[in-house]
């Protein structure tokens, strides 16, 4: 599956990027990701294999990543997780609902209210 972009009100969710136009590497480093470029590649592979779905939660006008949110299928359930950069918890909170609806509607997963504030 190709990555799906989501409009989450005042926030924009898109696939992670690390190319000559947009790079999420500095923001991922800020979030504590040990190998940011590898994380971007793993996120792309997760979409392709439908084993992990990861979005960059971004400021719409700049495309700057301020949080990560994702869902990992485990059987028929979807585990939601994410982490925000300092001062951007609101962005992460706003992304959870739309990602839950995507997981339920498009992927057919049952998503619980449990949300892990971490990066997977």
PyMOL commands that set and color helices and strands:
alter all, ss='L'
color gray80, all
select helices_A, chain A and resi 25-30+36-49+89-105
alter helices_A, ss='H'
color red, helices_A
select strands_A, chain A and resi 6-8+11-14+53-59+65-74+77-84+110-116
alter strands_A, ss='S'
color yellow, strands_A
deselect
rebuild
show_as cartoon
